[in-house]
Amino acid sequence: MTRDADRSCPPWCKYASGHLHLEPEGPGDYHYSEFTVLPLPQLPGLRERTEIQTAIEQHITATTTHQPMIWLGLGPEGRASEALTLDEATALAAALTRAVARVHNAPGGPGLERHDPV
């Protein structure tokens, strides 16, 4: 979904108002939120220590304001990443919540001790 260009910053944008550099035929610019970083400790035999990052980004051109996207990065500096629409991010959050609830609500509970992050 797009709309006519709006140069004002949304409340989540980490930059000062007026930061956009938009040229009539240029590639556009972005609003970005602060990053949220979720460190994931090493799980021996399963994964190395890593992290997940999330942020909000919104592409703006001289004529168009695109919908905000939820950026999801995996690994140091988000080397593997994907931008999700708000509907996709909502669906992912719901799927994760359902999966966790299914494990916690299973007869006998999760079946393993819960481990706090290191």
N, C-alpha and C positions, 0 to 999 in steps of 0.2 A: 504494500500500500504506500502510495506517495501523495504528496500535496505540494502546493506552490512553496517555493523556498522561503524559509523563515530563518533569519540570521540570529535570532535571540537564543541564548543558551537555556537548555532545560535545567531544572533544579539539580539534577544529578551530575551535570557536566563539571569536570574538575578544573577547567580553564576559566579564565576571566572573560567576561562578556566582550565581544568584539574580536575574539581570537581567530575567527574563520577568515580564510583567504580564498575568496571565490572570484574566478575570472569567467567572463561570459562563455568561453569555449573550453575552459580548463577542466581538469579531472575532479574537482571538488575538494572537500575537506571533511573532517570528522569532529563530532563531539565525542569525548571519552569520559567515562566515570573513573573513579579510583579503582584499582584492582583489589579484589579480595583473594588472598592466597590461603589455601588449605594444605598445610604440610601433611604428607602421608608417610608415616614411619616405615622403615624396612620391615618386611615380614619374611624371615628367613625361609628360603625355598619357594616363596611366592612372588615377591617383588623387592626391588631395591627401594631405598628411600627416594621419594619423589614428591610432587605437589600438583595440585589442581588450582588453576586461576580462573576467576570470572571477572567480567567487566561488562559495561553497557557501551555500545558504540552506535553512532548514527551518522550515516553518510549524507552530506549536503552538497548539492551542486548550485550553480548560479540560478537555476530554475526549479529545482526539485528538492524537497525534504523527504528522505526515505524514512521508513519506520525504524525505530530503535531495534537493535539486535542484541542478544545476549551472547557475548564472546566467552567461549569455554576453551581453556588451554590445559594441556597435560604435559607434565615434565618440566624440567628447568626452562624458564623463559617461555613456556607455552609452545614448545617446538611443534607439537602436534596440536592443532587447534581447529575449531569450527565455530561459525557464527550461526546462532539459532534465532528464528523468529520468536516473538513472545509466545505464540501458540505452541511452537515446538518446545520451548523451554518449560512451559507449563506442563505439557504432556510428559516430558522427561522427569520433572520433579514429581509428578503424580506416580509415574511408573516406579521410580526409586522408593517413594514412600510406601507404595503397595508391596513391593518386594521386601522391604524391611519389616513391615507389619506382618506379612505372611510368615516370616521366620520367627518373629517375637510371639506371634499368636498360635504357633503350632503346638500341639499337645507336648508337654514336657519342656516348653520354652525353646530357646535357640539350640540347646543340645551341647553347647560349649560355653566355657567361661567367657565372660565379656572381658576384653582387654582394653584398658585405657591407652590412648596414644602415648608413646614414649617421648 
